Amino acid sequence: MPLFRQLEARPEREKQKRNRRRECSEEDEDEPSSLTRLCLLSLAENMKDVWVQDYAHNYMDQYFFRYIMGPFSSLPGDLLEELLCVLSRRTLLSRAALHLLLLPQLHSLSLPHSCNLVTANLCSLISARCQSLRSLNLSGALNVSAPALCSLLGSLSCLHYLYLAGTLCNRSVIATVAQQCPALKHLDVSRCVHLHPVALLPLAHSGLKCLTSLLALDIGLEENEDDGTATAAFLLLGLPSLQQVALDNAGQACTMICKQEFRLTEGFTSKERVASLQELWTRRIRGGEEDSFSLEEKLDKMLHLGKSRGDGVRADKGSQETSVKLGIREIQSVSLDSLYAVGQLCPDLHSVSLNCHGEDDSGDDEGSGFRRTTLLTKGLAAWSGQVRCLSLQFPGPLSELVTPLQVTGSSLISLTLEGVQADGHLPFLDLISACPKLTSLTVHIDPPRSNQEEEDDEDLEDWNLPCLPDLRSLTLNFFLDERQLKPVLCWRSLRGPLWALLRGAPQLQKLSLMATPCRLDPVFRLVLDHHSKPLQALDQPPLRCLRHVNLKRSDVTMETTARLVNTCHRLSTLDLSGCWSMTLSNITKLQGKASRRRRKLQIIWT
């Protein structure tokens, strides 16, 4: 059992190494499980009654073992990580099991689904046993104090990826990370209420040159918004390798940098005892020139240096162009007013999250709507043909988004819209046409305020509706007042676009239609029974790949749900919560059908 000696290192074959930084996900249900995976599943199911029980009763609270020699110490690190994932996913991971699996060969440890197990004592074990960790995820671990986090992170100098979202992380933890984790590439401290934006300054001040991703949304309660903007600007200029950024004031910081309003932050930099933004700007210019120019460009620049004295001072405020370009590819929490500045500083963006709400929004005012559409269209034009992921919080009607999406939609593979208002099915069809490559479409939308006309079944062949043949995830959730038990069926013409989306996406795996303002029985009948196809649709049967279906608070009957259970053989979850046409007897019958399936199906109903 446990011994006081370290496991000897065992060489691993290169062909057996796996990339363990990816999230642990289930294998394809249609593919047979590998022998290795079957062994791990069996081990996960049976270890509780053997090794875990023995360790918990005889050793766990009586001794502190620096290393444990036993049946798991002979496993290579990648199998240990996969075993931990299996235990966590099946809710079998206990404190004793975790103690047994904390071994020196671990390179990745992810505990967001078992954050209640993370304590100061566990952090001490991790610090003692797993000093070679490259990835650590403690998101949501509220039982660990900031000093305990500092002690842990001070011993993990090999860390490349660190996830502390929703923890008690504060300024001292960030200072420890900046000093003790020089190889860090990714840091997530989102939702850390004890962490103020200013506390992030040591990341840039200490020179984490490898940091490529910084996620810090919804942190602290910054009283001075100017300090938050100055902090964001300092981080953007002081971390030259940043490619992914999620900061609450990132957009305003880009505007400040673009306009070179550095004098406004002199008081801030003096108070925090950090370099001025003007100094960082100058460093980025010099560093950018040395790093980005080829040898030929450098020679050409030297030959022509004397032709223009103004070229030596790139930070001239009279210049209309920004000489510093940031290498950011993903940015979140950008306001519409700062979109132009972001486009000037970040020409290589592939993913952007925008908040289009403004102080001058006034409901249905045509002027504010025109201004929103114009700013959005011009801003997105800077990345036309290259943006792959776009997320918009948009307070206007869906029709106002058609033009902006026509500018940038051709390259999109993921689109998320929140807060939009439905104004007929034609803008929805235009949206589909503008984004033909989408694999994920998420829309949180207000239902139309007036009844929409319904199409006749006889005209189905003449609809010529567009589709999204590569779509794998579709979420179309309608807002419903808490006082309403069910939605008003005011958008019957939505049946056509829904048919086109479902019939034309044979690879669809995730479907969510919440509080849909039309009956779903006719939609699924058209999808499953009608021989017609939308434009550009593949000649494959629909809904065969569905795994997760959410029809919460929608008008759907037993007939349709039974057909889904019988047709969608890969289905693993079916949420019928709040479906008023379903009865307890219906659910019992569905569960009976599900019990006879080869694949396990969870049916949710309240």
C-alpha positions as CSV (number, residue, x, y, z in Angstrom):
1,M,0.0,0.0,0.0
2,P,1.4,3.5,0.7
3,L,5.2,3.8,0.9
4,F,7.4,6.7,1.6
5,R,9.3,6.8,-1.7
6,Q,8.9,8.4,-5.1
7,L,7.8,6.5,-8.1
8,E,10.7,6.0,-10.5
9,A,10.3,7.8,-13.8
10,R,9.3,5.5,-16.7
11,P,9.9,6.5,-20.3
12,E,6.8,6.8,-22.5
13,R,6.6,6.1,-26.1
14,E,6.0,9.2,-28.2
15,K,3.2,7.4,-30.1
16,Q,1.3,6.8,-26.8
17,K,1.4,10.4,-25.7
18,R,-2.0,12.2,-25.9
19,N,-3.0,15.8,-25.7
20,R,-4.5,16.1,-22.2
21,R,-5.2,19.8,-22.4
22,R,-8.5,19.2,-24.2
23,E,-11.7,18.8,-22.2
24,C,-12.5,15.2,-21.3
25,S,-15.4,14.2,-23.5
26,E,-17.3,11.1,-24.2
27,E,-16.4,8.9,-27.1
28,D,-18.6,8.7,-30.1
29,E,-21.5,6.4,-29.2
30,D,-21.4,4.7,-32.6
31,E,-17.7,3.7,-32.2
32,P,-16.7,0.7,-30.2
33,S,-14.8,1.6,-27.0
34,S,-11.1,0.8,-27.0
35,L,-9.7,-1.9,-24.7
36,T,-7.9,0.8,-22.7
37,R,-11.1,2.7,-22.2
38,L,-13.1,-0.4,-21.2
39,C,-10.4,-1.1,-18.6
40,L,-10.6,2.4,-17.2
41,L,-14.4,2.3,-17.0
42,S,-14.2,-1.0,-15.2
43,L,-11.6,0.4,-12.9
44,A,-13.6,3.4,-12.1
45,E,-16.7,1.3,-11.3
46,N,-14.8,-1.1,-9.0
47,M,-12.0,0.9,-7.3
48,K,-14.4,2.3,-4.7
49,D,-15.0,-1.1,-3.0
50,V,-11.4,-2.1,-3.0
51,W,-8.6,0.5,-2.9
52,V,-10.6,3.6,-2.1
53,Q,-12.4,2.0,0.9
54,D,-9.2,0.6,2.3
55,Y,-7.3,3.9,2.0
56,A,-10.2,5.9,3.5
57,H,-10.5,3.6,6.5
58,N,-6.9,3.0,7.3
59,Y,-4.7,5.8,6.0
60,M,-6.4,9.0,4.7
61,D,-7.0,10.9,8.0
62,Q,-4.2,9.2,9.9
63,Y,-1.2,9.9,7.7
64,F,0.2,12.4,5.3
65,F,2.0,10.6,2.5
66,R,4.3,12.5,0.2
67,Y,4.0,9.7,-2.3
68,I,1.8,6.6,-2.6
69,M,3.0,3.4,-4.1
70,G,0.2,1.2,-5.2
71,P,-1.9,-0.1,-8.1
72,F,-2.2,3.4,-9.7
73,S,1.4,4.5,-9.4
74,S,2.3,2.3,-12.4
75,L,-0.1,4.1,-14.7
76,P,1.3,6.7,-17.1
77,G,0.2,10.3,-16.6
78,D,-2.2,10.3,-19.6
79,L,-4.2,7.3,-18.3
80,L,-4.3,8.8,-14.8
81,E,-5.8,12.0,-16.3
82,E,-8.4,10.0,-18.3
83,L,-9.3,8.0,-15.2
84,L,-9.8,11.2,-13.2
85,C,-12.1,12.5,-16.0
86,V,-14.1,9.3,-16.0
87,L,-14.5,9.4,-12.2
88,S,-15.5,13.1,-12.3
89,R,-18.0,12.7,-15.1
90,R,-19.7,9.7,-13.4
91,T,-19.7,11.5,-10.0
92,L,-17.5,8.7,-8.6
93,L,-14.6,11.0,-7.6
94,S,-14.2,11.0,-3.8
95,R,-11.6,12.6,-1.5
96,A,-10.0,9.2,-1.0
97,A,-9.9,8.4,-4.7
98,L,-8.4,11.8,-5.4
99,H,-5.7,11.2,-2.8
100,L,-4.8,7.9,-4.5
101,L,-4.5,9.5,-7.9
102,L,-2.4,12.5,-7.0
103,L,0.8,11.2,-8.4
104,P,4.0,12.8,-9.7
105,Q,3.4,11.7,-13.3
106,L,0.2,13.9,-13.6
107,H,0.6,16.8,-16.0
108,S,-3.0,17.9,-16.0
109,L,-5.5,18.1,-13.1
110,S,-9.0,19.4,-13.7
111,L,-11.5,19.6,-10.8
112,P,-14.2,22.1,-11.7
113,H,-16.9,19.4,-11.4
114,S,-15.5,18.3,-8.0
115,C,-14.7,21.7,-6.6
116,N,-16.2,20.8,-3.2
117,L,-13.3,18.3,-2.7
118,V,-10.7,21.1,-3.1
119,T,-9.5,22.2,0.3
120,A,-6.3,23.6,1.8
121,N,-5.2,20.0,2.7
122,L,-5.7,18.8,-0.9
123,C,-3.7,21.8,-2.1
124,S,-0.8,20.7,0.2
125,L,-1.0,17.2,-1.4
126,I,-0.9,18.7,-4.9
127,S,2.0,20.9,-4.0
128,A,4.0,18.0,-2.6
129,R,3.2,15.3,-5.2
130,C,2.4,17.0,-8.5
131,Q,5.1,19.6,-9.0
132,S,5.2,18.8,-12.8
133,L,1.7,20.0,-13.4
134,R,1.3,22.0,-16.6
135,S,-2.5,22.5,-16.4
136,L,-4.5,23.1,-13.2
137,N,-8.2,23.8,-13.1
138,L,-9.7,24.8,-9.7
139,S,-12.6,26.8,-11.0
140,G,-15.4,27.2,-8.4
141,A,-13.2,26.1,-5.5
142,L,-14.5,28.4,-2.7
143,N,-13.1,26.3,0.1
144,V,-9.5,27.4,-0.5
145,S,-8.2,30.6,0.9
146,A,-6.0,33.0,-1.0
147,P,-2.9,32.1,1.2
148,A,-3.5,28.4,0.4
149,L,-3.6,29.2,-3.3
150,C,-0.4,31.2,-3.0
151,S,1.3,28.3,-1.2
152,L,0.2,25.9,-3.9
153,L,1.0,28.0,-6.9
154,G,4.4,28.9,-5.5
155,S,5.5,25.3,-6.0
156,L,4.1,24.8,-9.6
157,S,6.7,26.6,-11.7
158,C,5.9,24.4,-14.7
159,L,2.3,25.6,-15.1
160,H,1.2,26.6,-18.6
161,Y,-2.6,26.7,-18.0
162,L,-4.3,27.9,-14.8
163,Y,-8.0,28.2,-14.2
164,L,-9.1,30.0,-11.1
165,A,-12.5,31.3,-12.2
166,G,-15.0,31.8,-9.3
167,T,-12.4,31.3,-6.6
168,L,-11.1,33.5,-3.7
169,C,-8.2,34.6,-5.9
170,N,-6.9,38.1,-5.0
171,R,-4.0,40.4,-5.5
172,S,-1.5,38.2,-3.6
173,V,-2.4,35.2,-5.7
174,I,-1.8,37.2,-8.9
175,A,1.5,38.4,-7.6
176,T,2.5,34.8,-6.8
177,V,1.6,33.7,-10.3
178,A,3.5,36.5,-11.9
179,Q,6.7,35.6,-9.9
180,Q,6.5,31.8,-9.7
181,C,4.9,30.7,-13.0
182,P,7.1,32.2,-15.8
183,A,5.9,29.7,-18.4
184,L,2.2,30.5,-18.0
185,K,0.3,30.7,-21.2
186,H,-3.4,30.8,-20.1
187,L,-4.9,32.4,-17.0
188,D,-8.7,32.5,-16.2
189,V,-9.7,34.5,-13.2
190,S,-13.2,35.4,-14.3
191,R,-15.9,35.9,-11.6
192,C,-13.3,36.4,-8.8
193,V,-15.1,38.9,-6.6
194,H,-12.1,39.6,-4.4
195,L,-9.9,40.4,-7.3
196,H,-9.9,44.0,-8.6
197,P,-8.7,44.8,-12.1
198,V,-5.8,46.8,-10.8
199,A,-4.5,43.6,-9.1
200,L,-3.7,42.2,-12.6
201,L,-0.9,44.7,-13.2
202,P,1.9,42.4,-11.9
203,L,1.2,40.1,-14.9
204,A,2.5,42.7,-17.3
205,H,4.9,44.4,-14.8
206,S,6.8,41.1,-14.2
207,G,7.0,40.3,-17.9
208,L,5.0,37.1,-18.5
209,K,6.1,37.0,-22.1
210,C,4.5,33.7,-22.8
211,L,1.0,34.7,-21.6
212,T,-1.3,34.3,-24.7
213,S,-4.7,34.1,-23.0
214,L,-6.2,36.3,-20.2
215,L,-9.8,35.9,-19.1
216,A,-10.9,38.3,-16.3
217,L,-14.5,39.2,-16.8
218,D,-16.8,40.2,-13.9
219,I,-14.0,40.5,-11.3
220,G,-14.1,42.7,-8.2
221,L,-16.1,45.9,-7.9
222,E,-13.9,48.6,-9.4
223,E,-15.1,52.0,-8.1
224,N,-13.1,54.0,-10.6
225,E,-13.9,53.0,-14.1
226,D,-11.0,55.0,-15.4
227,D,-8.6,52.8,-13.4
228,G,-10.2,49.8,-15.0
229,T,-9.6,51.2,-18.5
230,A,-6.1,52.2,-17.7
231,T,-5.4,48.7,-16.3
232,A,-6.7,47.1,-19.4
233,A,-4.6,49.4,-21.6
234,F,-1.5,48.6,-19.5
235,L,-2.1,44.8,-19.9
236,L,-2.7,45.1,-23.7
237,L,0.5,47.0,-24.2
238,G,2.5,45.1,-21.6
239,L,1.7,41.6,-22.6
240,P,3.0,41.3,-26.2
241,S,2.0,37.6,-26.7
242,L,-1.7,38.1,-25.9
243,Q,-4.0,36.5,-28.4
244,Q,-7.2,35.9,-26.3
245,V,-8.5,38.7,-24.1
246,A,-11.6,38.9,-21.9
247,L,-11.5,42.2,-19.9
248,D,-14.4,44.3,-18.9
249,N,-12.8,47.5,-20.2
250,A,-10.9,46.1,-23.2
251,G,-12.9,48.1,-25.8
252,Q,-12.4,51.4,-23.9
253,A,-8.7,50.6,-23.5
254,C,-8.3,50.1,-27.3
255,T,-9.9,53.5,-27.8
256,M,-7.5,55.1,-25.4
257,I,-4.5,53.4,-27.1
258,C,-5.8,54.3,-30.6
259,K,-6.2,58.0,-29.6
260,Q,-3.0,57.9,-27.5
261,E,-4.6,59.6,-24.6
262,F,-1.8,58.5,-22.3
263,R,-1.7,61.7,-20.2
264,L,-5.0,60.8,-18.7
265,T,-3.4,57.9,-16.9
266,E,-0.3,59.6,-15.5
267,G,-1.9,59.8,-12.0
268,F,-2.9,56.1,-12.2
269,T,0.6,54.9,-13.2
270,S,2.2,57.0,-10.6
271,K,-0.1,55.7,-7.9
272,E,0.4,52.1,-8.9
273,R,4.2,52.6,-9.4
274,V,4.3,51.1,-12.8
275,A,5.7,52.3,-16.1
276,S,3.7,54.9,-18.0
277,L,1.5,53.9,-21.0
278,Q,3.6,56.2,-23.2
279,E,6.7,54.2,-22.2
280,L,4.9,50.9,-22.9
281,W,3.8,52.3,-26.3
282,T,7.3,53.2,-27.2
283,R,8.6,49.8,-26.2
284,R,5.9,48.1,-28.3
285,I,6.9,50.3,-31.3
286,R,10.5,49.4,-31.0
287,G,9.8,45.7,-30.3
288,G,7.2,45.5,-33.1
289,E,9.6,46.9,-35.6
290,E,12.4,44.5,-34.6
291,D,10.1,41.4,-34.5
292,S,7.7,42.0,-37.4
293,F,10.0,43.3,-40.2
294,S,11.8,40.9,-42.4
295,L,15.5,41.3,-43.0
296,E,14.8,43.0,-46.4
297,E,12.3,45.4,-44.7
298,K,14.8,46.3,-42.0
299,L,17.5,47.1,-44.6
300,D,15.0,49.1,-46.6
301,K,14.0,51.0,-43.4
302,M,17.6,51.8,-42.6
303,L,18.3,53.1,-46.1
304,H,15.3,55.4,-46.0
305,L,15.5,56.4,-42.4
306,G,17.0,59.8,-43.2
307,K,14.3,60.7,-45.7
308,S,11.7,61.5,-43.1
309,R,12.4,62.7,-39.5
310,G,8.8,62.1,-38.6
311,D,9.3,58.3,-39.0
312,G,11.4,58.2,-35.8
313,V,8.5,59.2,-33.6
314,R,5.6,56.8,-34.3
315,A,3.6,58.0,-31.3
316,D,2.9,61.4,-32.8
317,K,-0.7,62.4,-31.8
318,G,-1.3,64.0,-35.1
319,S,-0.9,60.7,-36.9
320,Q,-4.2,59.3,-38.1
321,E,-3.0,55.7,-38.1
322,T,-2.1,53.5,-35.1
323,S,1.5,52.3,-35.6
324,V,1.1,49.6,-32.9
325,K,-0.8,46.5,-33.9
326,L,-1.8,44.0,-31.3
327,G,-1.7,40.3,-32.0
328,I,-5.1,39.6,-30.4
329,R,-7.3,37.0,-32.2
330,E,-10.1,36.7,-29.7
331,I,-11.6,39.5,-27.6
332,Q,-14.7,39.8,-25.4
333,S,-16.7,42.5,-23.8
334,V,-16.3,45.2,-26.5
335,S,-18.8,48.0,-26.8
336,L,-20.2,49.3,-30.1
337,D,-18.6,52.7,-29.7
338,S,-15.1,51.1,-29.3
339,L,-15.5,48.7,-32.2
340,Y,-13.6,51.0,-34.7
341,A,-10.6,51.4,-32.4
342,V,-10.5,47.6,-31.8
343,G,-10.5,47.1,-35.6
344,Q,-7.5,49.5,-35.9
345,L,-5.5,47.8,-33.2
346,C,-6.4,44.2,-33.8
347,P,-6.5,43.5,-37.5
348,D,-6.2,39.7,-37.0
349,L,-9.3,39.1,-34.9
350,H,-11.1,35.8,-35.5
351,S,-13.5,35.9,-32.6
352,V,-15.3,38.9,-31.1
353,S,-18.0,39.5,-28.5
354,L,-19.9,42.7,-28.7
355,N,-22.3,44.6,-26.5
356,C,-24.4,46.8,-28.7
357,H,-26.4,48.4,-25.9
358,G,-25.8,52.2,-25.7
359,E,-26.8,55.0,-23.4
360,D,-28.9,56.6,-26.2
361,D,-30.9,53.5,-26.9
362,S,-34.5,54.5,-26.7
363,G,-36.6,51.5,-27.6
364,D,-38.0,51.7,-31.2
365,D,-36.3,55.0,-32.1
366,E,-35.4,54.8,-35.7
367,G,-32.4,57.0,-35.3
368,S,-30.7,54.9,-32.6
369,G,-31.4,51.8,-34.7
370,F,-29.8,53.3,-37.8
371,R,-26.8,54.4,-35.8
372,R,-26.4,50.9,-34.3
373,T,-26.6,49.2,-37.7
374,T,-24.2,51.7,-39.3
375,L,-21.5,51.4,-36.6
376,L,-21.8,47.6,-36.5
377,T,-21.6,47.3,-40.3
378,K,-18.5,49.6,-40.5
379,G,-16.8,48.0,-37.6
380,L,-17.3,44.4,-38.7
381,A,-16.1,45.3,-42.2
382,A,-12.6,45.5,-40.8
383,W,-12.6,41.7,-40.4
384,S,-14.7,40.7,-43.4
385,G,-14.0,37.2,-44.5
386,Q,-11.9,36.3,-41.4
387,V,-14.1,36.4,-38.3
388,R,-15.1,32.9,-37.4
389,C,-17.0,33.4,-34.1
390,L,-19.3,36.4,-33.4
391,S,-21.4,37.1,-30.3
392,L,-23.7,40.0,-30.2
393,Q,-25.9,41.5,-27.4
394,F,-28.3,43.5,-29.6
395,P,-31.4,45.4,-28.4
396,G,-33.0,45.9,-31.8
397,P,-35.1,43.9,-34.2
398,L,-33.5,41.0,-36.1
399,S,-33.9,42.8,-39.4
400,E,-31.3,45.4,-38.3
401,L,-28.7,42.7,-38.2
402,V,-29.1,41.5,-41.7
403,T,-26.8,44.0,-43.3
404,P,-23.9,43.6,-40.7
405,L,-24.1,39.8,-41.1
406,Q,-24.0,40.0,-44.8
407,V,-20.7,41.8,-44.5
408,T,-19.0,39.3,-42.2
409,G,-21.2,36.2,-42.2
410,S,-19.5,34.3,-45.1
411,S,-16.7,33.1,-42.8
412,L,-18.7,32.6,-39.5
413,I,-18.8,29.1,-38.0
414,S,-20.4,30.3,-34.7
415,L,-23.0,33.0,-34.1
416,T,-24.6,34.0,-30.9
417,L,-27.3,36.6,-30.7
418,E,-28.8,37.8,-27.4
419,G,-31.7,40.2,-26.7
420,V,-32.8,40.6,-30.3
421,Q,-36.5,41.1,-31.2
422,A,-38.3,38.9,-33.8
423,D,-39.9,40.9,-36.6
424,G,-41.0,38.2,-39.0
425,H,-39.5,35.1,-40.6
426,L,-37.9,36.9,-43.6
427,P,-35.0,38.5,-41.6
428,F,-34.4,35.0,-40.0
429,L,-34.1,33.5,-43.5
430,D,-31.8,36.3,-44.5
431,L,-29.6,35.5,-41.5
432,I,-29.4,31.9,-42.5
433,S,-28.4,32.9,-46.1
434,A,-25.8,35.3,-44.9
435,C,-24.0,32.7,-42.7
436,P,-23.9,29.5,-44.8
437,K,-20.9,27.9,-42.9
438,L,-22.4,28.0,-39.4
439,T,-21.8,24.9,-37.2
440,S,-23.3,26.6,-34.1
441,L,-26.2,29.0,-34.0
442,T,-27.5,30.4,-30.7
443,V,-30.3,33.0,-30.6
444,H,-32.0,34.3,-27.4
445,I,-34.9,36.3,-28.9
446,D,-38.1,38.1,-28.0
447,P,-41.2,36.7,-29.7
448,P,-42.9,39.0,-32.3
449,R,-45.4,41.5,-30.9
450,S,-48.0,40.7,-33.5
451,N,-49.3,37.6,-35.1
452,Q,-47.3,36.4,-38.1
453,E,-49.0,34.8,-41.2
454,E,-48.7,31.0,-41.5
455,E,-47.5,29.3,-44.6
456,D,-49.5,26.5,-46.2
457,D,-48.2,22.9,-46.4
458,E,-48.9,22.8,-50.1
459,D,-46.4,25.6,-50.8
460,L,-43.6,23.7,-49.1
461,E,-41.9,22.7,-52.3
462,D,-41.9,26.2,-53.6
463,W,-40.4,27.8,-50.4
464,N,-36.8,27.5,-51.7
465,L,-35.6,28.1,-48.2
466,P,-31.9,28.3,-47.3
467,C,-30.3,25.9,-44.8
468,L,-27.1,25.3,-42.8
469,P,-25.8,21.9,-43.9
470,D,-22.8,22.0,-41.4
471,L,-24.9,22.9,-38.3
472,R,-24.2,20.8,-35.2
473,S,-25.7,23.0,-32.5
474,L,-29.0,25.0,-32.7
475,T,-30.4,27.0,-29.8
476,L,-33.5,29.1,-30.4
477,N,-34.8,30.2,-27.0
478,F,-37.6,32.7,-26.7
479,F,-38.0,35.0,-23.7
480,L,-41.1,34.2,-21.6
481,D,-42.4,36.4,-18.8
482,E,-42.3,34.6,-15.5
483,R,-46.0,35.2,-15.0
484,Q,-46.8,33.3,-18.2
485,L,-47.3,29.5,-18.0
486,K,-46.9,29.1,-21.7
487,P,-46.0,31.2,-24.7
488,V,-48.4,32.9,-27.1
489,L,-48.5,31.0,-30.4
490,C,-48.0,34.2,-32.4
491,W,-45.3,33.1,-34.9
492,R,-46.8,30.3,-36.9
493,S,-44.7,31.2,-39.9
494,L,-41.6,30.2,-38.0
495,R,-42.5,26.7,-39.0
496,G,-40.8,27.2,-42.4
497,P,-37.4,28.4,-41.1
498,L,-37.4,25.7,-38.5
499,W,-38.1,23.0,-41.1
500,A,-35.3,24.3,-43.2
501,L,-32.8,24.3,-40.3
502,L,-33.8,20.8,-39.0
503,R,-34.2,19.2,-42.4
504,G,-31.1,20.7,-43.9
505,A,-28.7,19.9,-41.0
506,P,-28.1,16.1,-40.9
507,Q,-25.2,16.4,-38.5
508,L,-27.2,18.3,-35.9
509,Q,-26.3,17.0,-32.4
510,K,-27.7,19.6,-30.0
511,L,-31.2,21.2,-30.3
512,S,-32.8,23.7,-28.0
513,L,-36.2,25.2,-28.8
514,M,-37.5,26.9,-25.6
515,A,-40.9,28.6,-25.3
516,T,-41.3,28.4,-29.1
517,P,-44.2,30.6,-30.3
518,C,-45.5,28.0,-32.7
519,R,-46.6,24.4,-32.4
520,L,-43.8,21.9,-32.9
521,D,-45.8,18.9,-34.0
522,P,-46.2,20.2,-37.5
523,V,-42.6,21.2,-37.7
524,F,-41.3,17.7,-36.8
525,R,-43.9,16.1,-39.1
526,L,-42.6,18.1,-42.0
527,V,-39.0,17.3,-41.1
528,L,-39.6,13.5,-40.7
529,D,-42.2,12.8,-43.3
530,H,-41.9,15.3,-46.2
531,H,-39.7,14.4,-49.1
532,S,-38.7,18.0,-50.0
533,K,-35.4,19.5,-49.0
534,P,-34.2,23.1,-48.5
535,L,-31.7,24.6,-50.9
536,Q,-28.2,23.2,-50.7
537,A,-29.3,20.4,-48.3
538,L,-27.4,17.2,-48.3
539,D,-29.1,14.0,-49.3
540,Q,-29.1,12.5,-45.8
541,P,-31.9,11.6,-43.3
542,P,-32.5,14.3,-40.7
543,L,-32.2,14.2,-36.9
544,R,-30.2,10.9,-36.9
545,C,-27.2,12.5,-35.0
546,L,-29.3,14.3,-32.3
547,R,-27.9,13.7,-28.8
548,H,-29.4,16.5,-26.7
549,V,-32.9,17.9,-27.2
550,N,-34.5,20.7,-25.1
551,L,-38.1,21.5,-25.8
552,K,-38.8,23.2,-22.5
553,R,-42.1,25.1,-22.2
554,S,-43.0,24.4,-25.9
555,D,-46.2,23.1,-27.5
556,V,-45.3,19.5,-28.2
557,T,-47.3,16.3,-27.8
558,M,-46.7,12.6,-27.0
559,E,-46.9,11.6,-30.6
560,T,-43.9,13.8,-31.6
561,T,-41.7,13.0,-28.6
562,A,-42.3,9.3,-29.1
563,R,-41.2,9.6,-32.7
564,L,-38.0,11.5,-31.6
565,V,-37.2,8.7,-29.1
566,N,-37.7,6.0,-31.8
567,T,-35.9,7.9,-34.6
568,C,-33.0,9.5,-32.8
569,H,-31.0,6.5,-31.6
570,R,-28.1,8.6,-30.3
571,L,-30.4,10.7,-28.1
572,S,-29.1,10.9,-24.5
573,T,-31.1,13.7,-22.9
574,L,-34.7,14.9,-23.7
575,D,-35.9,17.9,-21.6
576,L,-39.7,18.3,-21.7
577,S,-40.0,20.6,-18.6
578,G,-43.0,22.8,-18.7
579,C,-44.5,21.1,-21.8
580,W,-48.2,21.5,-20.9
581,S,-49.4,18.9,-23.4
582,M,-47.3,16.2,-21.8
583,T,-48.8,14.2,-18.8
584,L,-47.3,11.9,-16.2
585,S,-48.7,9.0,-18.1
586,N,-47.0,10.2,-21.3
587,I,-43.7,10.5,-19.5
588,T,-44.0,7.0,-18.0
589,K,-44.6,5.6,-21.5
590,L,-41.6,7.5,-22.9
591,Q,-39.4,6.2,-20.1
592,G,-40.6,2.7,-20.9
593,K,-39.5,3.2,-24.5
594,A,-36.2,4.6,-23.3
595,S,-35.5,1.7,-21.1
596,R,-35.6,-0.7,-24.1
597,R,-33.1,1.4,-26.1
598,R,-29.5,0.3,-26.5
599,R,-28.3,3.8,-25.4
600,K,-29.2,5.3,-22.1
601,L,-31.8,8.2,-22.4
602,Q,-32.5,10.7,-19.6
603,I,-36.0,12.3,-19.8
604,I,-36.6,15.4,-17.8
605,W,-40.1,16.6,-17.0
606,T,-41.7,18.8,-14.4
